[in-house]
Protein backbone atom coordinates (compact mmCIF):
# COMPACT_ATOMS: atom_id res chain seq x y z
CA UNK A 1 0.00 0.00 0.00
CA UNK A 2 1.53 3.35 -0.99
CA UNK A 3 2.52 5.69 1.81
CA UNK A 4 0.50 8.83 2.26
CA UNK A 5 1.57 11.48 -0.21
CA UNK A 6 3.44 14.31 1.48
CA UNK A 7 3.05 18.02 0.62
CA UNK A 8 6.09 18.20 -1.70
CA UNK A 9 5.07 15.06 -3.59
CA UNK A 10 1.56 16.43 -3.89
CA UNK A 11 2.87 19.69 -5.34
CA UNK A 12 5.16 17.83 -7.77
CA UNK A 13 2.33 15.53 -8.86
CA UNK A 14 -0.22 18.30 -9.33
CA UNK A 15 2.25 20.44 -11.27
CA UNK A 16 3.21 17.49 -13.46
CA UNK A 17 -0.45 16.75 -14.21
CA UNK A 18 -1.08 20.41 -15.09
CA UNK A 19 1.93 20.42 -17.41
CA UNK A 20 0.88 17.08 -18.96
CA UNK A 21 -2.46 18.64 -19.89
CA UNK A 22 -0.63 21.22 -22.03
CA UNK A 23 2.33 19.33 -23.49
CA UNK A 24 3.52 15.78 -24.27
CA UNK A 25 4.88 14.16 -21.13
CA UNK A 26 8.11 13.15 -22.85
CA UNK A 27 8.82 16.88 -23.32
CA UNK A 28 8.53 17.63 -19.59
CA UNK A 29 11.99 17.80 -18.04
CA UNK A 30 12.88 17.63 -14.38
CA UNK A 31 14.22 21.19 -14.65
CA UNK A 32 10.96 22.55 -16.10
CA UNK A 33 8.92 20.69 -13.51
CA UNK A 34 11.07 22.00 -10.66
CA UNK A 35 10.84 25.58 -11.95
CA UNK A 36 7.06 25.29 -12.19
CA UNK A 37 6.88 23.80 -8.69
CA UNK A 38 9.28 26.33 -7.20
CA UNK A 39 11.59 23.62 -5.86
CA UNK A 40 15.24 22.68 -6.35
CA UNK A 41 16.16 19.73 -8.58
CA UNK A 42 17.60 17.89 -5.58
CA UNK A 43 14.21 18.13 -3.85
CA UNK A 44 12.67 16.30 -6.80
CA UNK A 45 15.40 13.64 -6.63
CA UNK A 46 14.87 13.25 -2.89
CA UNK A 47 11.41 11.93 -3.74
CA UNK A 48 11.75 10.33 -7.20
CA UNK A 49 14.62 8.69 -9.09
CA UNK A 50 13.45 10.12 -12.42
CA UNK A 51 10.35 11.10 -14.37
CA UNK A 52 9.38 7.46 -14.93
CA UNK A 53 9.38 6.94 -11.15
CA UNK A 54 7.05 9.94 -10.81
CA UNK A 55 4.68 8.53 -13.41
CA UNK A 56 4.76 5.13 -11.67
CA UNK A 57 3.96 6.83 -8.34
CA UNK A 58 0.96 8.55 -9.93
CA UNK A 59 -0.27 5.22 -11.32
CA UNK A 60 0.23 3.53 -7.96
CA UNK A 61 -1.63 6.29 -6.12
CA UNK A 62 -4.57 6.18 -8.53
CA UNK A 63 -4.56 2.40 -8.52
CA UNK A 64 -4.65 2.42 -4.74
CA UNK A 65 -7.61 4.82 -4.84
CA UNK A 66 -9.41 2.47 -7.23
CA UNK A 67 -8.80 -0.47 -4.90
CA UNK A 68 -9.97 1.60 -1.93
CA UNK A 69 -13.18 2.40 -3.83
CA UNK A 70 -13.83 -1.29 -4.55
CA UNK A 71 -15.63 -3.24 -1.89
CA UNK A 72 -15.80 -7.04 -1.52
CA UNK A 73 -19.55 -6.97 -2.09
CA UNK A 74 -19.08 -5.29 -5.48
CA UNK A 75 -19.31 -7.44 -8.56
CA UNK A 76 -16.76 -7.15 -11.37
CA UNK A 77 -19.08 -4.83 -13.30
CA UNK A 78 -19.21 -2.26 -10.48
CA UNK A 79 -15.45 -2.50 -9.91
CA UNK A 80 -14.70 -2.14 -13.64
CA UNK A 81 -17.01 0.87 -13.86
CA UNK A 82 -15.05 2.42 -10.96
CA UNK A 83 -11.76 1.85 -12.81
CA UNK A 84 -13.16 3.42 -15.99
CA UNK A 85 -14.56 6.38 -14.06
CA UNK A 86 -11.15 7.09 -12.46
CA UNK A 87 -9.47 6.84 -15.88
CA UNK A 88 -12.00 9.25 -17.38
CA UNK A 89 -11.67 11.64 -14.43
CA UNK A 90 -7.90 11.72 -15.07
CA UNK A 91 -8.37 11.94 -18.84
CA UNK A 92 -5.62 14.51 -19.48
CA UNK A 93 -2.97 12.47 -17.68
CA UNK A 94 -4.13 9.16 -19.18
CA UNK A 95 -4.14 10.63 -22.70
CA UNK A 96 -0.72 12.19 -22.16
CA UNK A 97 0.70 8.85 -21.03
CA UNK A 98 -1.08 6.99 -23.84
CA UNK A 99 0.36 9.36 -26.46
CA UNK A 100 3.78 9.55 -24.82
CA UNK A 101 6.74 7.36 -24.18
CA UNK A 102 5.14 5.85 -21.08
CA UNK A 103 2.35 4.00 -22.87
CA UNK A 104 3.95 0.73 -21.82
CA UNK A 105 3.60 1.82 -18.19
CA UNK A 106 -0.09 2.56 -18.75
CA UNK A 107 -0.64 -0.87 -20.31
CA UNK A 108 1.29 -2.60 -17.54
CA UNK A 109 -0.49 -0.78 -14.71
CA UNK A 110 -3.89 -1.28 -16.33
CA UNK A 111 -3.18 -4.98 -16.76
CA UNK A 112 -2.15 -5.28 -13.10
CA UNK A 113 -5.29 -3.51 -11.84
CA UNK A 114 -7.67 -5.47 -14.05
CA UNK A 115 -5.99 -8.76 -13.10
CA UNK A 116 -6.36 -7.95 -9.38
CA UNK A 117 -9.98 -6.95 -9.84
CA UNK A 118 -10.84 -10.18 -11.72
CA UNK A 119 -8.77 -12.34 -9.36
CA UNK A 120 -10.81 -11.06 -6.40
CA UNK A 121 -14.01 -11.74 -8.30
CA UNK A 122 -13.05 -15.26 -9.43
CA UNK A 123 -11.84 -16.22 -5.93
CA UNK A 124 -15.36 -15.55 -4.62
CA UNK A 125 -17.14 -17.60 -7.28
CA UNK A 126 -18.67 -20.96 -6.48
CA UNK A 127 -16.52 -23.76 -7.85
CA UNK A 128 -13.35 -21.70 -8.33
CA UNK A 129 -11.75 -23.46 -5.38
CA UNK A 130 -12.23 -26.82 -7.14
CA UNK A 131 -10.07 -25.99 -10.15
CA UNK A 132 -6.29 -25.78 -10.33
CA UNK A 133 -4.69 -22.41 -9.63
CA UNK A 134 -3.06 -22.43 -13.08
CA UNK A 135 -6.48 -22.93 -14.70
CA UNK A 136 -7.99 -20.14 -12.61
CA UNK A 137 -5.08 -17.87 -13.61
CA UNK A 138 -5.63 -18.74 -17.28
CA UNK A 139 -9.28 -17.63 -17.02
CA UNK A 140 -8.22 -14.40 -15.31
CA UNK A 141 -5.40 -13.68 -17.80
CA UNK A 142 -7.66 -14.26 -20.80
CA UNK A 143 -10.31 -11.87 -19.52
CA UNK A 144 -7.67 -9.36 -18.37
CA UNK A 145 -6.27 -9.13 -21.90
CA UNK A 146 -9.77 -8.76 -23.35
CA UNK A 147 -10.74 -6.03 -20.86
CA UNK A 148 -7.39 -4.22 -21.17
CA UNK A 149 -7.53 -4.24 -24.97
CA UNK A 150 -11.04 -2.85 -24.99
CA UNK A 151 -10.11 -0.17 -22.42
CA UNK A 152 -6.98 0.84 -24.36
CA UNK A 153 -9.10 1.29 -27.49
CA UNK A 154 -11.57 3.33 -25.45
CA UNK A 155 -8.68 5.57 -24.32
CA UNK A 156 -7.27 5.77 -27.86
CA UNK A 157 -10.58 7.04 -29.23
CA UNK A 158 -11.08 9.71 -26.57
CA UNK A 159 -13.05 7.87 -23.83
CA UNK A 160 -16.30 8.97 -25.47
CA UNK A 161 -18.46 6.11 -24.23
CA UNK A 162 -19.78 6.51 -20.69
CA UNK A 163 -18.06 4.11 -18.21
CA UNK A 164 -21.43 2.59 -17.25
CA UNK A 165 -22.36 1.97 -20.90
CA UNK A 166 -18.96 0.50 -21.64
CA UNK A 167 -19.24 -1.85 -18.67
CA UNK A 168 -22.70 -2.94 -19.82
CA UNK A 169 -21.37 -3.63 -23.33
CA UNK A 170 -18.55 -5.80 -21.96
CA UNK A 171 -21.02 -7.65 -19.74
CA UNK A 172 -23.31 -8.33 -22.71
CA UNK A 173 -20.45 -9.95 -24.62
CA UNK A 174 -18.95 -12.07 -21.84
CA UNK A 175 -22.00 -12.69 -19.64
CA UNK A 176 -21.63 -16.10 -18.01
CA UNK A 177 -18.17 -16.80 -19.41
CA UNK A 178 -16.50 -16.91 -15.98
CA UNK A 179 -18.93 -19.52 -14.64
CA UNK A 180 -18.80 -21.54 -17.85
CA UNK A 181 -15.00 -21.57 -17.91
CA UNK A 182 -14.82 -22.70 -14.28
CA UNK A 183 -17.34 -25.47 -14.99
CA UNK A 184 -15.40 -26.65 -18.06
CA UNK A 185 -12.11 -26.76 -16.13
CA UNK A 186 -13.81 -28.63 -13.26
CA UNK A 187 -15.11 -31.26 -15.73
CA UNK A 188 -11.67 -31.53 -17.36
CA UNK A 189 -10.00 -31.98 -13.96
CA UNK A 190 -12.48 -34.76 -13.03
CA UNK A 191 -11.77 -36.55 -16.34
CA UNK A 192 -8.01 -36.23 -15.80
CA UNK A 193 -8.24 -38.00 -12.43
C-alpha positions, -999 to +999 in steps of 0.1 A: +000+000+000+015+033-010+025+057+018+005+088+023+016+115-002+034+143+015+030+180+006+061+182-017+051+151-036+016+164-039+029+197-053+052+178-078+023+155-089-002+183-093+023+204-113+032+175-135-005+167-142-011+204-151+019+204-174+009+171-190-025+186-199-006+212-220+023+193-235+035+158-243+049+142-211+081+132-228+088+169-233+085+176-196+120+178-180+129+176-144+142+212-146+110+225-161+089+207-135+111+220-107+108+256-119+071+253-122+069+238-087+093+263-072+116+236-059+152+227-063+162+197-086+176+179-056+142+181-039+127+163-068+154+136-066+149+133-029+114+119-037+117+103-072+146+087-091+135+101-124+103+111-144+094+075-149+094+069-112+070+099-108+047+085-134+048+051-117+040+068-083+010+086-099-003+052-113+002+035-080-016+063-061-046+062-085-046+024-085-046+024-047-076+048-048-094+025-072-088-005-049-100+016-019-132+024-038-138-013-045-156-032-019-158-070-015-195-070-021-191-053-055-193-074-086-168-071-114-191-048-133-192-023-105-154-025-099-147-021-136-170+009-139-151+024-110-118+019-128-132+034-160-146+064-141-112+071-125-095+068-159-120+092-174-117+116-144-079+117-151-084+119-188-056+145-195-030+125-177-041+092-192-041+106-227-007+122-222+007+088-210-011+070-238+004+094-265+038+095-248+067+074-242+051+058-211+023+040-229+039+007-218+036+018-182-001+026-188-006-009-203+013-026-175-005-008-147-039-013-163-032-050-168-021-053-131-053-035-118-077-055-141-060-088-131-064-080-094-100-070-098-108-102-117-088-123-094-108-111-064-140-117-083-131-153-094-118-162-059-154-155-046-171-176-073-187-210-065-165-238-078-134-217-083-117-235-054-122-268-071-101-260-102-063-258-103-047-224-096-031-224-131-065-229-147-080-201-126-051-179-136-056-187-173-093-176-170-082-144-153-054-137-178-077-143-208-103-119-195-077-094-184-063-091-219-098-088-233-107-060-209-074-042-212-075-042-250-110-028-250-101-002-224-070+008-244-091+013-275-116+033-254-087+056-243-073+058-279-106+070-292-111+097-266-130+079-238-163+090-255-185+061-242-198+065-207-181+041-182-214+026-172-224+020-209-190+005-216-192-018-187-227-029-198-214-036-233-186-058-220-210-076-197-233-083-227-205-100-246-189-121-218-220-127-196-216-161-180-182-168-194-165-169-160-189-195-146-188-215-178-150-216-179-148-227-143-173-255-150-154-267-181-121-268-161-138-286-133-151-313-157-117-315-174-100-320-140-125-348-130-118-365-163-080-362-158-082-380-124 
